[in-house]
Amino acid sequence: MLWLMVKICVFRAENYNTSAIEFLRRLPGVTDSNYRAVMDGCNSLAELALLPVERLAELMGSQKGARTLKEFLDAKCPSMIS
């Protein structure tokens, strides 16, 4: 039984880009309890950035977290070039 559980965990890990997961988990509004739902709700970080706040709220289980994430993703980056 333990072997089966380990095998399932290894199989699931192979299906995801671990660097993308680590990045996702550090985004504002993404928590230990909602990052899996976010991953299941979109296919890439690029797709995540395009989701409307309403859909993010469904995935994240929080309107506040969804707004925080959306504001972060939509924020303009300051230019490094003067």
Stockholm file with secondary structure:
# STOCKHOLM 1.0

chainA/1-82         MLWLMVKICVFRAENYNTSAIEFLRRLPGVTDSNYRAVMDGCNSLAELALLPVERLAELMGSQKGARTLKEFLDAKCPSMIS
#=GR chainA/1-82 SS CHHHHHHHHHHHHHTSCHHHHHHHHTSTTCCTTTHHHHHHHCSSHHHHHHSCHHHHHHHHTCHHHHHHHHHHHHCCCCCSCC
#=GC SS_cons        CHHHHHHHHHHHHHTSCHHHHHHHHTSTTCCTTTHHHHHHHCSSHHHHHHSCHHHHHHHHTCHHHHHHHHHHHHCCCCCSCC
//
